[in-house]
Amino acid sequence: MFKRCAFLALALSAASVPAKADAVTDFYKGKNVQLIVGYGPGGGYDIYARLIARFIGKHLPGAPTVVIQNMPGAGSLRAANYIYVQAPRDGTVIGTFARNMPLLGVLKDNPNVQFDPRKYTWLGSPSSGGNDAYLLFARKDAAVKNAQDLLKKDGPSLVLGGTAEGATGNDVTILLKDALGLNLKMIAGYPDSGALFMAADRKEIDGRFVGLSAVSSSKPEWLKPDSSMQVIMQFARTTRHKDFPNAPTAREIAPNDRARALVELAEIPYSLSRPFVAPPELPADRASALQKAFLDANADSEYLTEAAKLGVDVSPVGAKEAQIMIEKLAAAPADLLDYIKKLQ
């Protein structure tokens, strides 16, 4: 009798695994999953989102349709808040926003931030930045010709463009101007990445900070030898990118150890170059399904082919790695976080 009961218990336990999987399949079958993009169409975040949207549903149980919704505003802060506060917590909404949103959440000094980055359901990032770089592009006809010009106390200033408050390019400009003493000025308020590309081409601004993958996919002519633009500095790199050996990293030109430590802290989010999350408190089985589907999509052979055509970096970070990075950011020394707060 005891053996019979034990056998039945084991059989029921084994049956519970596919039943759980079936429950996720039943939930997603025939549904739409909304992918919120914190920027308008055409920029780097949007390109990654549309690429992920084409493949993640294929790897989710039930094969739901994934629908893009662009939700620009406040450098993607609007989307980050929406996903955390308003989006359904049932697995039907995922999203992507600026890589510096976790830092804003950790700093807790912006009254418009409504999220704790540690509590999102993290999916990961399709790029860890390993093959990418955040580059300072400058017009070749600008007064500033190289990074050394930016360090001259009485030298010319480089006028850069930025989007709304909280945008990555804005924060990097402010940090490097203050911590490294670079001669940078910024005109903020451009609506999106496309507008910034156009502003530089029209000579409204001298240049901009932008990711290599975004330029490769959205403005590849900037990378041609006869381009009107050149790369004069690199951010979020421990070493110089192989394609830009003459452009120093921010760490290289940092004047002292403290400035270098600030740069390194600010670069942590770049290991989550394109963050993807779902709202907090998802049912555990659906959260696991989304996290697995995200990594499976990044390993899909068709996805890799399309990514290569678009020229975007594929060096994915999974949910566990993403969570570790966010915790590391939150545990940064208080004096460094306080300094960055003052720059916001």
N, C-alpha and C positions, 0 to 999 in steps of 0.2 A: 504493500500500500504506500509506504514511504517513497519507494523508488518511482511509483507511478505519479505521485504528486510532484516529486522533483522534476520528472520528465515534462509534466504539464506546465510547471512554472517556467522551465527553460524554453519550452515551445512558445509560450505566451510572450516571454521576454524577447525572443528572436523576432516574433511577429510584430513587436512594437516599433522596430526600426523602420521597415518599409511603410508601416502605417503612418509614422511621423512624416516620412518623405511624401507619401501620398497626400497628406494634409496640406503640405506646401504646394504640391502640384495642383490640387483642387482649388487652393486659394488663388493662385496666379493664372490658372487657365482661363483664357478669354478676357483677361483684364488688361488695362493700360497701366504702365508704370511711368510716372512723370519724372523727367530729369530736369531739374531746375538749374539754369546757367546764370551766374551772377553778372554776366555782361551781355552786351548786344551781339548780334550775329557778326561773324567774320574774324574775330580776334582769336588768339591762341587758345583761350579757355573754351570758347565755343567750338573750335575745330576738334579739340580733344573730346569734348562732350558728344558731339555728333558722331565721332568715330566709335566711342564707347557705346553709344545708344544703338548702333547698328549691330552690335555683337553680344552685349550682356544679356539681352532677352533670350537669345538663342541658348544660353547656358543656364538660364534659370528654369527650375521645374515648372512645367506648364507653359513655357515659351510665351510669356506675355509680350505685348507690343510696347516698346519704349518710345515715349513722345517727348520731344524737347520743348521746354518753355523758357524763353529768355526773360530774365527778371533783373535788368540792369538797375543800378542805383547805389550811390554812395560807395563806389569802388567795390561793389558786390556785398556790402554790409547788409543791404536790404534782403538779399537772397539768404545770407547766413542766418539772419534773424528769423526769416520766414520758415526755413527748414527746422530750426530749433523750437520755435514757439507755436507756429500755426499749422504746419504740415501734418497730415494724418500719420499716426505712429503705428501703421499697420504693414509697412513694407511696400506701399504703392508710390512712395516719393523718395527719390534720391537727389543729390545735387552736387554742384561744384562751385567753388568761390575762390577768391584770391588767396594765394599762399600765405599772406601775412595776416589773415583773419585769426588763426590760432594765437598769434602773438598779441593781437588787440584784445582777444579774450582773456589772455593771461595777465595783461597789464591792468585791466579793470579800471581804466581812467577815462574811458569814453562813455558818457551816459547813454549813448545810442546803442551800445553793444548789449545784447540781450541773451548771450549764450556763454556757456562754459565749454571750451573746446574739448575738455576731457570727457564730456558726457554725450557727445555725438556718437552714433553708431558708425565707426570708421570703416570704410571700405578700402582705402589706400590711395595710391597715386599711380597713374600710368607712367610717370617719369620721376626718377629720383634725382634727376639733374646730372647723372654721371656722365652722360654724353652731351649735356647741355651747358649753357652758361648764360648768366644775366649780363648783358653787354651794354656799355655806354657807346652809342653811336653818335658821331658828330659830323656835321657837314664838312667836307674838305675845304670849303671856302670860308669857314668860320675862323675867327681870330685865334681860337684855341686849336692847336694842331696835335697835341699829345698830352699824356697825363702829367708830364713835367710842367707844362704850361699852367695846368690847374693848381699846381702847388706854389706858384710864384705869388708872393704876398701882394705885389702891386701889378700882377698880370691881368689879362682880360678875363672876363667871366663868360662861361658857357651857359646860354639860355636854353633850358630844357622845358618840355611840356609834360603835363600830368593830367590825370582825370580828377575825380572827386576825392574828397577827404577819405583817407583810409586806403587809398590805392597803393599798390606795391611800389611803383615807380616814384611816387611822391615821397614815401617813407625812406626809400634808399637814398634819394637825393638829399633829404634833410639830414639823415644820419651822416652821410659822407661829407657833406658841407661842414657839419659841426665837429664831428670826431676827427676827421682827417684834415680839416681846414681847406677844403677844395673850393675854388672859385666857381661856384655853381649858383645859378638863379633859376627859379621855376615859375612857369605860368600854368597854374592849375585850372581845372574846370572844363577841359575837353571832354566830350561825351563818351568816347570809347577809343579803343586802340586804332581803329581805322582812321579816325579823325586826327590822331597824333601822327600817324604815318603821312597823311596828307599835309599836315601843318609843317612838317620838316621838309617835305618836297617843295612846298610853296615858300620856304624860307621865313615862315612866321616864327619859327624857333630854330635853334642851332642843332638840336638833337633830342635824344630820349634814351632812357634805360628800357631795355626790352629783352625778352628771352630769345636765344638763338633759334629754338624750335618754332617760336611764333613768327620770326622773320622768315625762316625757311619755308613756312607754309603760307604766310600772308603777304610777304614782301620780298621774295627771293632776289629781286633785282638789286636790293641793298647789299647783297653778298658778292656781286660780280666785280671784277677788277676795275671796270670803268664806271662803277657807281659813284654818285655824288657824295656818298657817305663812307665813313671809315670807323673802325672800332678803336677806341683809345684807352679803354679800361674794362676790366672784368670783375664781376661780383659773384659771390656764391661759388667760388672755385678755390680749392687749396693749391692748385697748380694752374698754370696757363693752359687754356684749351689749345690743342694741337693746331687748330686752324688759325689761331691768332697769337703767334709766338712773340710778337712785338708789343702786345698790349699787356701791361702789368695787372696783377690782381690787386684788389683793395687791401688785402693782407700785406702785400709787398710794400705798399707805399704808406702804410699806417706809421705815424711818427713815433709811437711808443707802445709799450705792452698793453696799457689800458685801452688805447684806441683799437689795437688788434683784437683784444678780448671782446670789445663791443661789436666789432665787425663779425667775429665768429658767432656771437650770440644771435645777431640779426640774420645770419646765414642759415641757421637751423631750419627755418621753414622751407628753405629751398630743396631740402632733401624730400619734402613733400611738394614737389614742384606744381602739381595739379591735383589738389585735394578733392577727394570724392567721399561723401558722407551720406548717411541717412539720419533721420531724426533720432533722438534718444528713446530708450525704453521700447524698442521693437520686440515683438515675440522672438524668443531665442532661435527658433528653427528658421524663421524667415531672415533674421539677421545673418545667420550662418550661411543660408542659401545665397544671399546677396554678396557676402564676402567671398564665397567660393566662386560664384559666377563672375565677379569682377576680375579675379586672377585668371580664371579660365579664358575670359575674353581677351586678356592681354597676351595669352599664349596661343590664341587661335591663329592658325596659319594664314587665313584670309585677312585677319586683322593686321598681322605683321606685314603682309604685302601692301595693304592700303596705307599703313603708317609709313612705310618706306616711300611710297609714291608722294605722300604729303610732306615728307621730310621731317617728321616729328620723332622725338626721342622715345624709345621704348626701353625703359629700365624700371619695371614696376615695383612698387612697395605694397605689401599686403597690410591687412588690418592690424595684426599684432605689432608689426614694425612701426606703423603709423602711431599707434597708441604709445609705444615706448618713446618715440620722438616728442610727442606732445607732453608727456610726463617730464622728460628731460628739459624741455623749454620752461615748464612751470616751476621746475626746481632750480632755475638759474639763480646766481647770487643776487640778493635783493638790491645791492648798490648798483649793479649793472641794469637791472630792470627799472629802477628808479630813474637812472640817467636817460634810458630810452623813453620813459614816460614824459620827461621834460621836453623831448624832441617832437612829441606828437602834436 
